[in-house]
């Protein structure tokens, strides 16, 4: 195995410094494209510069926006450009950002979550996961609300969902998420849905999370996660049954170790079991 590729993220800190470009090229390219697009579009103020990256062209977005019918995000026309053959629009909204905070926040989580997954699963598998999550999350947001959106957050929630479910169900997970990260990501998801933060691609967040979680569960199942959970369940069941049955029982007072874990029992000469208090005397 190439020494520049740690077998999993936990080993990375114990090896010589790893050249990031050779280990996480997809993550770095995604981050670079986000910054380039942010510069080209002036964080959304010059949307025409990269109009081809929106889910729909600006002309069609304005056309739908001005329509009276707003049922289900005006989904009857939201796929106009995609159906016309511009398939890339299903994925490219993930590169669009509309404020510096939006950009930095998403890039931070992309690096934190994406680099871990890319190191563990290699670049082509990681890229497949990113594209799958982007496809589902972007499509859901466009169909439910409309096509005027962007951001890497749907993908980030997909990566988060993968890590969260994978670490729970995989028989030998190579990474875990700390409780603070789980709390922050889930709390942010809920807060955004309240509408207090303005226009947010909430459905992209939710469907990204569900898609990533599904992929993480599928990966865990293929690794034997279901069998592992069944074995854990059977072990817990047997333990609970064993705890419900008293192993010791005094023939005089009926006391068991379940009533007092420190109570000692002895077997008398008659073959019966007694607690220390009622153990028959010699010759009785």
N, C-alpha and C positions, 0 to 999 in steps of 0.2 A: 504493500500500500504506500502511496506517495506520502512522505512524511509531512508535506505541507497541508495535508487534509486530516484534521483531527477526526477520529471516528465518531465523536459526538460533541456537543457544545461544552459538556462538563470537563472534557479533557483539554480544551483549548488553552486554558490558563496554565497547564502543566507542560506545554510544549514550547518550542522556540517561537518567537513572534511570527505570526502567520501573515502572509501577504493577502490583504483583504480582497484585492482584485481577483486573485486566483481562487478564492474560497467562496465569495458571495458576489459574483459578477452581476447576477440578475437583480439583486437588491440594490446594488450601486447604480446600475443603469436606470432602474425605476426612479430612484431618487434624483439622478441627474436630469432625467426627462421632466420630472415635476418642476425643477428649478428653471429649466430652459423654457418650458411652457409658461410658467409664472412670469418670467421676464418678457416673453414675446407678447403675452396678453395684458401685461401691466396689471396682473392680478384681477383680471376680469374687466378692467376699464376699457381695454381695446380688444373686445371679444372677436371682432372681425378678423384679427390677425391669424387666429387659429380656429376659425369657424368650423373647419372640417373635423375638429376633435369633439365637438358637442354631439350629443345623441341625435340631434336634428340640426339642420342648417338654420341660420338665423331667420331666413325668410319663412320657413315652415314653422319655426317657434312663434314668430309674431302672428302668423296666420292662425295658429291654434289658440294663441292667447286672446285674440280678438273675437273668437267664436263665442256664441252665447252658450252653447251646450258644453258643460264642464263635467259631465259624468265620467267617473273613473279616469280622471286626468286627460280627458279627451283622447282616450286610447285608440279611437278609430283612425286617427291620423298620425299617431306618434311614431309609427314604424315606416312612414313614407320613404324616407331616405334609405333605411336599411333594406326595405323590399326592393328598392331601385338598384341595389347591389353594393351600397356603401357599408359593408359588413363591419368595417373597423370601428364604426360609431358605437357598436355594442360594448366596446372595451375602452376607447380613448377618453371618456369622461373622467376616468380615475386620475388623469394627469392635470385636470383643471382645478385651480384654487383661486379663491376670491378675497383673501386677505393674507397678510404675512403670518398672523397667528394661526390661521387655518393651515397654511403651508407647513410651518415649523412643527405644529402639533402632529400632523399626519406623517411627516418625514421622520419624526422622532419615533413614533410607534412602528412605522414600517421598518426602520433599522432595528429596533429592539426586538420585534417579533419575527420579522422576515429573515434576519441574519441567522437566528437560531435554527429556523426550519430549513433554510437553504444549506447550512452546514450539515445538518443531519440527513436530509433527503436528497441532496445534490440539486444542481441548478435546474435540470429539465423537469424534474418532478415538482419542484417549487414553482417554476413558471407555469406549469399546468394547473396547479392549485390556484395561483393568482388569477389566471385567465378565467378559470371556472367560476371563481367567486365574483370577479368583475362582471362577467356575463350575467349571472343571476341577479346580483344586486342592482346593476344598472337597469336591466330590463324591468325589474320590479318597481323601481323608483319612477321610471318613465311611464309605465302603464298605469300606476296608481295615482301619481301626482302630476307628472308632466316631464318634458324633456329638458327644461332649463335648470340643470344641476351639474355638479362636478365634485371631485374630491376622492382621495385615496382611502377615506374612512371606511367605506363599505368593504374594501379589501382588507384593511386592518382588522375589522371586526371578524372577517372570515379567518384570518390567521389566529386571532385570539380564540375563536370558537374551536378551531382545530386543536390548538395547544390545550385548551381547557378540557375537552372531551377525551382527547387522546391520553392525557395524563391520568384521567379517571378510569378508563377502561382497558388500556393496554396492559398486558401482563408484566411487562418490564419497561416502563416509560423511561426515556432517557432525559426528560426534562419535565419540570413542573412550574406552575405559576404561583407566585406568592399571593397571599390573601389581599394585600394592598392593591396589586394590579387587577385582580378579579373584581374587587370592590369598585375601583375607579372606573373600569370599563363598563360594568353593568350599571353603575349609578349614572354615568354620563349618558348611556343609552336611554334610561328612564327620564332624566332631566330634559333631554332633547325632545322627547315625545310630548312633554308638557307644553311645548310651544313658547316657553319663556325666553328662549335664546334666538328667536326669529326663525328665518327660513333655514331648515336643516334637512339633509337627505335622510330622513329617519327610516324610510322603508329600505333604502340601500343598506343602512346599518343593520337592520333586523334580518333581512334576507341574506346579507353577507355572513352574519353570525350563524344563521341556520345552515347555510351551505358549508361553511368551514367546519361546523360541529358535525355535520353529516359525514364529511370527508374524514374527519378525525376518528369518528366511530367506526367507519368502514375500515380504516387502516388498522384500528385496534382489533376488530373482529378477525381480519385476515391473519393477524399475529397470534390468534388464540385467545383473545380477550374474553369472549363469551364463556369458553370452557373454564378460564381462570375464575370468572365471577361465579360460575356454578359450583366450582370447588370451594370457593370462599363461603358461599351460602350454605353448602352442605356441612362444612366445618363448623360454622356458627350455629347451625341447627343442632348438630351433635353436642356441642358444648352446652347449649341451652337445655337440652334434654338431660345431660349428665348433671347439670347444676340443679335441676328440678328433682333429682332422685337422691335421697340421703344414702350415703355409703355406710354410715354407722347408726346404730339404734340401740338404746339402753333397754334391756329386757324388763327393768323395774319401773323407771319413770317415763320411758318412751322418748327421752331427749335425743336429738340428732345434732350433727355438726352444723346443720343449717341454722339452728337456733343460737349456737355459740361456736364460732370457728375455732376458738382456743380450747374447747372441751376435749379431753383425752378419753379414749375408750380402750378397754381391755377385754380379752376373752377369758371367761372363767373356766374352771376345771370341768364344768358341765357343758362346755362348748358354746354357751350363750355369750352375747356381748353386753358389757355393762359400762356405764360411765364411771369415772373414778370414785364418785361419791357412793355409788351403790355396788361396787365390786365386792362380792362375797368374801368374807374372811376365810383364812385357811381352816379347813376342817369343818366348815359350816355346810 
